[in-house]
Amino acid sequence: MSIKINATMRKDQGKGASRRLRHQEKIPAIVYGSGKAPAAITLNLHEMTHILENSEVYASVLDLSIDKKTEPVIIKDLQHHPAKSLIAHVDFLRVDMNKNIVTSIPLHFIGEENNDAMRLGAILNKLITTIEISCLPVNLPHAIEVDISNLTMDEHVSLTDITMPKDVVITALTHGDIEAHDQSVVVIQEPRLMAEEVEEKIIDTEDEEGVDNIAKDSDDKPEGDSE
């Protein structure tokens, strides 16, 4: 499936120019990579909002058409307005269809309805929900499925347990020492254990904030008149 995004070149840059574009229901964006100079572009707010309703867009090679000249890109970064659910800025990365790209894709956990432990009240603790992968653009998957249907209590799935598509690799496992870079992805736990973990994190955070506040109060004490 080919997804096309229409854009136009823009000359005005800066916060003021971006603010004016947003008032015109347009989105400031930039495209870079592949050894070419970065280009400032403008997107249509309504068109881009509609395109982003398709979750596959975030892990797909897109056809970016700038003034009717098309080049393949992926979405590298997406910023939203801090107070409104509006897109504020988009970063596109150009891709060479003959070279590997490195990007993050979502994990889709399947089989929850068939998991015996979860039927008895166990909780699925998702430790990570995206992974960084490397592959040719043509092999880029929209998501990676992680089957947890047979996962038992306190059993976990690690990166090395994930079945990857052909010619797609997890970058964390390409650094030589696989065991050192392997990590848990998801684990089945009792609700009580998860509650205890959350409480421990809250206590740890409160302790850290207390120490930080003491240090801050000490730093904020005036050493003398500054006037």
Secondary structure, DSSP 8 states (H G I E B T S, - for coil): ---EEEEEE----SHHHHHHHHHTTEEEEEEEETTEEEEEEEEEHHHHHHHTTSGGGGGS-EEEEETTEEEEEEEEEEEE-SSSSSEEEEEEEE--TTS-EEEEEEEEEE-GGG-HHHHTT-EEEES-SEEEEEE-GGG--S-EEEE-TT--TT-EEEGGGS---TT-EEGGG-SS-HHHH--EEEEEE-HHHHHHHHHHHHHHHHHHHHHHHHHHHHHHS--S---
